[in-house]
């Protein structure tokens, strides 16, 4: 994965009022979760980070391992959850999850289709059903994207998660989930019908009796 650096500062005041004041200053309330728990629940480390830095992480199709520098203290983390305003879509809150070199994590990895599918060459249309597949592995082993070869995918066929495998990764998304498929279009149907008619005509010609 690519790495991105984001700075932050600890916050002692929490709650709606304190969070609102932070946002007015261009800061976004954040929490960092790790292995620490309290009464059986994950313990949150509260901090705030500038929206100008978070923007690079939030508004991108890529995935990153994040180097958080909070008051000079370094934490390695991944983005866990983003809370948006229901009306304005403004970022209200961001959660991070701290990672280490050995403990596996679950993360959604973007899908990247490779090759020109046979079904597309025959006039069909590629349909990408999911953009990410959840995988489980130590964060260093998680790639930037999952390459899927679709060259031999034919019209009306699909690729499911259960048909895929990637070295060092456990696929967590359900095996029955369709990743991509080739849908028939009018052009593909017309081409198929034409081919069938031509084939039938050739057969009739071949079977016709020779003129005396």
Phi, psi and omega in degrees: 000154173287158180245143177227143180255133179225133179264158179202172179222140181299148176231131179264326180276125178237173182109171186297317183295313180296320180294321180296319179295321178298317182295326177296334179269005180084015179251148179246128176297135180225158172231143175244121179253145178220215181276345181293137179228162177218119184057036177083358181249148179302137181268126183265136173259113187273132175209175178229147181225148180295137178298329180299329178273321181294331181305321181296333182269322187281313186264066179207147176280351184275162174249148184224151161267134189253129172263102180272125174249099183254108184051041177085355180262127186270135175226136175261127187211172171233158177290129183256311184201146177237134176253123180253154174292133185295339182254310186268347184066015176291146180286124181258324187200147179227134176249140176239156177236124182285138182237162176225183187286342188244327186282124178295148176234161175254129184212142176280123182248131181301145177267137177231115182278134182245133176093165176261114185295145177301321180297327177288321177297332179274006176104000179280177181238131178286131178240114178269111187278324179228144182265342180222150173241132179283128179235159179234125181184163169302144190301331181293336183269353182278123182280169178290329178204164179254115180277126180236120180281119182247011186307318185266007181286122185260170181304130179083358181259165182217166174241126178255160181304321182297343180271355185256155173206144180223132184300129177082001182240138171259123181276121185266331177301143183307139182298334184276353182289130178280127179275310180207161180205163177252117180264142178287143174244172179300320179297319180294319179295316180297318180297320180295317180295319179297317179298320180294319180295318180295322179295320179294319180296320179296322179295319180295320179297319181294328184270348183296139181291149180288141180291139179276000000 
